[in-house]
């Protein structure tokens, strides 16, 4: 894998320009020219040599080596669509994907990377996000990406090399971090976790920033020391593939019967349900949600203090707080 034929590369360059203009229009990077340049330069198609598109007869595979020119063109256009791409299936179940580029842009801006920062990415995926980080920092050695599955890290490493990037790609358990590459100034997770792993805090410098999906929200934490961190959720709703290997209890079916249809359809109510699962039943969650004026995500936060972690509404020591694993 490497450069494709001239026609394909020309299509890719045009599609990449169009994607950057689309993200521009959404103001996803809020005028941050550094990330705009990264998305304009890093070739996403090299990170998705094939992907799967859901169709009436199941998943259809699109790949860049197809002998059919029109099929190759469909693959290129899809590679630069502002949409998530299914990149790995197992028994018909999605186990790895490449995130929607505009969401990646928002997350990278929210990570607030500064020159010289050491960054850990949990969830290597295709390697595309690690390439964007390496381009932004201008130093491959500042970026580490980790994934549990050797086949994922091997393919990510190949994609990165094809695109000319060489960050550290580690096969390991993401919640345990990568202690041999610490300390980190930034940690970003691109998979859903049930809690904030304590090992991350011990591998961060004081003042480090952690950005991680949690309960369909995106949590931004500031690390105080090896045992303490605190922060709030960002406004964005996010849905990621769950972390492989995470010890997550199987959620019991939650019945929303008896709740007003307005609540069942409201994203902010479903976020509260996910955040308090196992602590509040749906009726209790609805009563709180209505009483507090249908709070948006930004009113919720998380505190990690030693062995305990909890999520809260409005204030860490306020009346509404629920334990995290």
Beta strands, then each sheet from edge to edge (+ up, - down):
strand 1: 50-55
strand 2: 58-63
strand 3: 85-90
strand 4: 93-98
strand 5: 119-122
strand 6: 143-147
strand 7: 168-171
strand 8: 184-189
strand 9: 204-214
strand 10: 217-225
strand 11: 228-233
strand 12: 300-305
strand 13: 308-313
strand 14: 321-323
sheet 1: 1+ 2-
sheet 2: 3+ 4-
sheet 3: 7+ 6+ 5+ 8+ 9+ 10- 11+ 12- 13+ 14-
end
